[in-house]
Amino acid sequence: MRLYAQTRARRCRQVLADLIAVVLMVTAVRFALAVHGAIMLLAEPGRKVEDAGGSLASGLGDAGDAASNVPLVGGILKKPLQSAAEASNGLSDAGQSMQDVVGRVADLTTWVLIVTSVAIVLALWLPPRVRWIRRSARIRGLLDAPGGADLLALRALTGPTRDLASVPVPPEGLADAWRRADERVIRDLSRVALRQAGLRP
């Protein structure tokens, strides 16, 4: 199985197409990661809310502990401070939840961008490459089969006429020569068919 053509022009086009496909996929991945980073910036307010809630809860908790040491009214003073500290913990939890949501959105967006972009590039690039690999294997197998050169010559006759200029027989006489099974013409025409496919005899 041959992955690349033997003729220089077609091989260069195939290598260029492969490089472009790889560059596009790498660019798509990098773009998706950049989008991930941009979305994660939206989590910054959630981090600030979580930090502020945690600091407030800690401060209120310390104040409640200090207030409990006040004689006679310590228990009364501590209760509202503890309630406020618990409310601050809820604020901190809300900030953490906001960060979690932003993180999930960023991850999902990144994966969708990567999968979609890579799938589009593969859908445009891979089928022609696979078709060429299969066609070149069929043509190479046809050349080795009995009567395969005749079929390749017929393929050249039905292809673009500009490719027949290398055959030293006038174009109007090629079909007659092929019908007469002229070995030289069949050999030349089969070489034309191989060149058209990017292969060498």
N, C-alpha and C positions, 0 to 999 in steps of 0.2 A: 504494500500500500504506500503510495507516494503522497506526501503532504503538500509539496510545492512543485510547481511546474519546472521543466527543464530548460525552457526558453527564457532568456534573460528578461525580456519586457514583461511577460506574464508573471514571472517569479517576483520581480520588483513590485508589481501591482499587488500581488498577494501579500508580500511582506509588509508593504505600506498599509494595506487594509488591516492586517493583524495588529500592527503597531497603533493605528488609529483606534481600533476597537479597545485595546488595552488601555490607552491613554484616556479614552472616554469613560471607561469603567472606573479607573482610578480617580478621575476628576469627579465622577458622580459620587463616589464614596467620600471623597474629601469635602465636597459640597454638603452632603448629608451630615457629616460630622460637624461642619461649621454651623449648619442650621440647628443641630442639637445644642451646640454651645450657646447660640443666640437665644434659643427657647429657655435654656437653663438660667439665663439672666433674669427671667421672670420669677424665678424662685427666690431671688434675693430679698424681696419684701417679706416673704414667708420666713426666711432665716432671721430677719430683723425682728419680726413679730415674735418668733419663738424665743430669741435671746431676751427681748424686752419682757415677755411674759415670764420667762424663767427667773430673770433678775428681780422682777417685781414680786413674784411668789416667794423667792428667797428672802427678800427684804421684809415682806409682810410677816413671813414665818418667824424671822428673828425678832421683829417688833412684838409679835404675839408672845413669844417666849419671854421677852423682857417685861412685857406688861403683866404677865402672870405672876411676877415677883412683887407687884404692887400690893401692899396689904389691903385686905377687905374687898377691894374691887378688881383684883387681878384677874379672877376668872371671868368677870363680866367684860373686861377690856379685851381679853384674849380671844373671846368667841368671834366678834366681828372681824378681827384681824385674820383669824384662821379662815373664815369664810371668804374674805378678800383674797387670801393666798390661794385657796382652791380655785377661785374664779380666774386668778392669774395663770394657774396651771392649765385651765381650759383654754385660755388665750394662747399659751405656749403650744398646746396640742393642735389648735387651729392652724398655727404657723407651720407646724410639722406636716399636717395634712395638706396644706397648700403646696409645700415643697414636694410631697409625694405625688400629687396630681400633676404638677408641672413636669416632674421627672418621667412619669408614665407617658404624658403627651409627647415629650421630647423623644423618648425611646421609640414610641410607635411611629412618629413622623419620620425619624431617621431610618427605621427599617422599611417603611413604605417607599421612601425616596430611593434607597439603595436597591431594593428588589425591583421596583418599577424601572429605574434607569438601566440596571444591568439586564433586565429582561428585554427591554427595547433594543439595546445594543446587540444582544445575542440573537434576537429575532431578525435583525437586519444583516448581521455579519455571518452567523453560523450556517444558515441554510445554503448560501452560495458556495461556501467552502466545502461543505459536505457533498453537495452536488458535484463539484469539480473533482473531488477525491474519488467518488464513485464512478463518474464518467471516465476519468483517466484510467481507472482500474479496468473498466469494461473495454475501453479502446485497446489497452495494452493486452488484455486477454484475447481480444478479437484478432489482433495482429499475429498472435501465436497459434490461432486456430486455423484448421484447413479452410481455405477460401476466405479467410479473414482479410487478406490484402485486397481482394476484389470488393468486399463490402466497404472497406475504408476508402478505396478509390471512388466508389459510388457516392460515399458520404462527401468526398471532396467535390465531386461533380455537382452535387446539389447544394453546396455551400456558396459563399460569396465568390463571385467570378474574379475579383481582384487577386485572390490568393492563387489563381491558376496561372498567373503570369510566369511563375518559375518553371512551369512544365514546358519543355522545348517542342511543343506541338501546338499549332493554332487552336484556339478555344473551340472553334466550330468542328474540329476533327477529333476532339478528345472523346466524345461519346462514342463515335465509330470505333476508335482505337480500343476503348474499354470493351465494346461489344465483341470485337475480334480477339479479346484476351491478349492484347499486346503487353508482354511482360514488363517492358521498360516503362510504358505509360502507366500501367497499374502500379508499379513500384514508385514512380514519381508522384502519382496521385495519392497513394497511401502515405507518402511522406508529407504531402500537403495537409492531409487530414490530421496527421500527428502534430504538425506545427500549429494547426488551428486549435488543437486541444492543449497546446503548451508542452508537448512531448517531443522527444527526439527518436529517430529510428534506432 
